[in-house]
Amino acid sequence: MYIGLLFAVLTGLTWVITGAIVGSAERRGCGAFRQQLVSALYSIGAVSLVLVAGGRLFPDAPPFAFSAAAVPSLLMVAWGFLNFWMIFFMGRAMARGPNGLAWTVTQSGLVFPFLMGVLAGHSPLTWARAAGFALIVGNVVVSGVAKGRGSKGGSTLRWFLPALAAFVLCGANQCAVNLVSYESVVPPEMRPANLERMFWGAVGTLAGWAVFTAGRRLLEGPAPRDPDLRGKYVFLLKVCGAALVPGFVASCWFHFNALDRLQAAGAIANASPMEVNACLLGFFLYGRLALRERTTALQNAAFALGLLGVVLIALG
């Protein structure tokens, strides 16, 4: 179980890089929807290349198998699709209201995969697991409140409704990817290889982008000409290319292995809380050590809550 927890923590830490890429794309005016398009295309290209090369060099090696079984493939496509729309609605909420609170509402979606793991994933609700989960939720809330201080308010409904949509989508996309590791849904012998899971997830993201683009064109008509469009895509090709390797490693070695190992250990309910919490702690340390940002007492308290939550969940 402890290796699975370690992989979950490492997954969350790599999400810090993803968050930094999304943030840089927004600051550059590229839009998260374009960033997701470029990242998905990179993933599909990289996975396809590795699958073809690996299949030729090691014809019968399980890591390079591609079964295209219906249930896990559809679940992984759903994961990528829902994740695209989660980021879209979270971005809308942040643009209209307090960033910290919008982020908190979104990330609180981790309650869904946790409850699903307890109710259907054979993860008993021990006192340590329950207390650790409560502390991690506390870390999310306190971090959000700290980030939200001094940010713009805006009409509550204008930012809260898209944040609520992001909350539901956050929980749904984590449930979708977790279900592939549930033995009652996908037996271990039918479980796709990690490369295949990554491929279908990227296809789902691409599908989300296609629906978004078609819907925007239908509602708003052709987009006005952007003289800097080429420059934006050049920038995205660079930053998303730099993030490809850590993202590839996170998916193929950490994320899916964490889910499989924690399911086998009867602790899959711990996966999403640990990943989100590790991402939070990683952002805290990144801001404190790399950017030399000053932290408040509230942020320090959130960090302490998150660390204690990790310890209790590990004990549970």
Salt bridges, closest charged atoms under 4 A:
ASP226 OD2 - LYS232 NZ 2.70
ASP228 OD2 - ARG28 NH1 2.93
ASP260 OD1 - ARG191 NH1 3.56
ASP260 OD2 - ARG197 NH2 2.63
GLU275 OE2 - HIS255 NE2 3.54
